Amino acid sequence: MKPLPDSRGYFGPYGGRFVPETLMAPLEELTQAWQEARRDRAFRRELAELLSTYCGRPTPLSFAGRLTKHLGGAAVYLKREDLCHTGAHKINNAVGQCLLARRMGKARVIAETGAGQHGVAVATAAALLGLHCRVYMGTEDERRQALNVYRMKLLGAEVVGVDAGSKTLKDAINESLRDWVSSVSSTHYVMGSVMGPHPYPVMVREFQSVIGSEALLQIRKQHRSLPKMIVACVGGGSNAAGIFSAFVPYRQVDLVGVEAGGRGTRLGEHAARFSGGTPGVLHGTRSYVLQDQHGLVAETHSVSAGLDYPAVGPEHAWWHDSRRVTYVRVSDEEALDAFHLLSELEGIVPALETAHALAYVSHVAPRLGPGQAILVNLSGRGDKDVSEVARLEGVTL
Ligand SMILES: *Cc1c(COP(=O)(O)O)cnc(C)c1O
């Protein structure tokens, strides 16, 4: 079978480019520039150098001994993206795209952000490479994530509040696309996940595929075989695509994506696109979208801001329909339990996003044999979530 996406950016019926006419040429220019860069030894060497000397790669693979013993089944291994500079996998993509922007002669980058994690990663990479940086953020998110707003400003970025719609991530993406239409000759838009129009889904997956390539070598060395299962949380889907990509060809490895089940199964109470959504177009790409019967994009809810998005990357839609990846949902409450479990048993406070993957692991590990291994992508650290968890649990700080 030919590798996907095809030349027009389709993964089966998903993906593509649903954008205003003025963005068609710039997206084609970006595709060409990226294709050239990824074949260029000098570019690959510079990216590899930054990933190792700046971002902290390769990240370790840790055997979670006490968690394994507690669950009483499969051996659990953690791919430690929480140890990346800025605390999550997002820097891998931000550094890659900012390096590409500089190569394309663009002095300015823009980005959208929800919780602020992608905004911080882009502001960081832009500071490193001397690029002007503007980050769009819904005003509701600015209020909830005031610390990250200040962090981006410290890094020299300009943060622009978006007061439209639900004043959250989806509105920030709309505003970023609007900016890009009018500034495209000087500006690169750094998309934060495997979503948006072609080439973003495939390009971001490739920048994140370093997670999977490292993990494949590490698990073979440390466990002496392939894992039975790989588990990752799925917001837009970049950390999952990054770790899955190396293992997709190994049919014996089960791949599981975990979505935010929120506080219920009704539309508006969760962000589980595969059990609650239907195919549609959002932000330039065709994929599963949470929408009502008229195609109006639904509100979403999750305790974890990074999973709280009404659509999902188009490659995940393809993996879902072709049954290569299984998608499950985990509730707010289960994620909070797993947040505590990993903190207490392993001395690692995980991001609330990651806690969704860990909650699924705690269900499934006891059902697998002790000779088998589960590999979890520990997408980020939980420092950013500590005060929110305290608030939810009625602890005054
Ligand atoms: C942003 C984020 C996610 C969700 O984004 P994906 O593109 O699905 O990876 C997951 N975990 C952490 C720690 C994040 O910051």
PDBQT file of the ligand as one rigid body, heavy atoms in Angstrom, charges set to zero:
ROOT
HETATM    1  C1  LIG A 401      -1.375  19.853  23.871  1.00  0.00    +0.000 C 
HETATM    2  C2  LIG A 401      -1.171  18.633  24.649  1.00  0.00    +0.000 A 
HETATM    3  C3  LIG A 401      -1.817  17.420  24.324  1.00  0.00    +0.000 A 
HETATM    4  C4  LIG A 401      -2.836  17.300  23.214  1.00  0.00    +0.000 C 
HETATM    5  O1  LIG A 401      -2.359  17.589  21.940  1.00  0.00    +0.000 OA
HETATM    6  P1  LIG A 401      -2.053  16.446  20.872  1.00  0.00    +0.000 P 
HETATM    7  O2  LIG A 401      -1.826  17.188  19.601  1.00  0.00    +0.000 OA
HETATM    8  O3  LIG A 401      -3.228  15.543  20.812  1.00  0.00    +0.000 OA
HETATM    9  O4  LIG A 401      -0.838  15.728  21.332  1.00  0.00    +0.000 OA
HETATM   10  C5  LIG A 401      -1.537  16.292  25.066  1.00  0.00    +0.000 A 
HETATM   11  N1  LIG A 401      -0.684  16.335  26.122  1.00  0.00    +0.000 NA
HETATM   12  C6  LIG A 401      -0.050  17.478  26.466  1.00  0.00    +0.000 A 
HETATM   13  C7  LIG A 401       0.871  17.458  27.638  1.00  0.00    +0.000 C 
HETATM   14  C8  LIG A 401      -0.268  18.663  25.752  1.00  0.00    +0.000 A 
HETATM   15  O5  LIG A 401       0.353  19.794  26.126  1.00  0.00    +0.000 OA
ENDROOT
TORSDOF 0
